[in-house]
Amino acid sequence: QVQLVESGGGLVQAGGSLRLSCAASGSIFSINAMGWYRQAPGKQRELVAGITNGGSTNYADSVKGRFTISRDNAWNTVYLQMNSLKPEDAAVYYCNARLGPILEVWGQGTLVTVSS
């Protein structure tokens, strides 16, 4: 079993920055990839950024150049550095861990609010 706990959300003005953290515990050796998703009110959950075992990253077009995903080598913590935040970035951000082709684990989410 893997458990994920997000932190770092909060209120920030447009143009500001936040860094989200996702602390993983349990059988972290089984993690293949991790990612950050977000869900705004009335919208579907969407992938924001992902990172694989090999360190490859991918980003949603809407955050490219502004957000950076990173992790420590042991999968203990995954980060999402968010710069130049926009009001449309406001959402609940969720950490996700892929443990195999169909097995995944989610964190409880952390709220990001961006004021204009």
N, C-alpha and C positions, 0 to 999 in steps of 0.2 A: 504494500500500500504506500501511496505517496500523498502527502498533505501539502497544500499550498496556502500561504498566508500573504496577502498583499498589504502594502502600506505605502504612504506617501501622497495620497490624494489630498485634495483640499481646494480652497478658493484662491484663484489667482487672476490678476488683471490680464486682459488681452495684451499679447506681446511678451508676457512673462514666461517663466520656466517652472517646471516641476520634475522631480525624479521619482518614479514609482519603483518599488522593490517588491520582489516576490521571493519569499523564503520557502524553499522546499525541504521537506524532511521525510524520513521513512526510507523506502527502497529507491533512493534516487539513482542508483546504478542502472535502473531499468528505464530511465528517461531517454528517449530518442531525440526529442525536440521540444522546445517550449515556445510559447508565444503570448502576446498580449492581444486581447480582443476588447471591444467596447460596445456598449449598447446605450443609445440615447432614448429618451422617452418616445414611444410610438414607432421606434425603428427596430430593425433586426440587428442582432449581434453581428459585428463585422470584425474581420482580422485587421489588426493595426500593424503588427510586426511579428516576425518569427525568427527563430535561430535554431540551427541544427547542431547535432553532435560535433560535426566538423567545423562549425563556426560560420556556416553560410547563413546569410540573413536575407529577409525579404520584407518589403514594406508596402502598405497601401499607398496608392498614388497620392492620396490626399495628405499624407504625412511625410513623404520623401523629402529629404533635405532639412527637415525640422526635428524629427524624432530619431533616436538611436537606441537600438536594443543591444544589450551586452549581457555577459554572464561570467561568473567565475568558473574556473576550470572544472570544479567538482560538481557543478549543477546545484550548489547550495543556494545560490541567489541569482536571480535574473533581474535586470534593471531595464527601465524604459526612461530615457532622458527625453523630455519633451520641451522644446524651445519654440519661441515665437507662437505661443498658443493663441488660438482663435476661439471665438464663442462657439463655433461649430464643433470644436473638439470636446466640448462638455459632454460627459457621459459617465456611466459606471464602467470602469476598466477592470477586466478580468484576466487573471493569469491562467494559462492552460499548459498542461504537460501531456505529451504523447508518449505512451508506454508501449505502443505497438500499432499494428495497422488499424485496429478499431478501438483500442482502449485508451481513454484519456481521462484526465482529472482536471477539475476546475477549482479555483479559489473562490472566496466569498465575494470578491469585488471591492473596489475602492472608488469613491465618488470624486470626480474632477469637475469643478465648476469654474467657468471662465467668464468673468464680467467684462462687458464692453465699455 
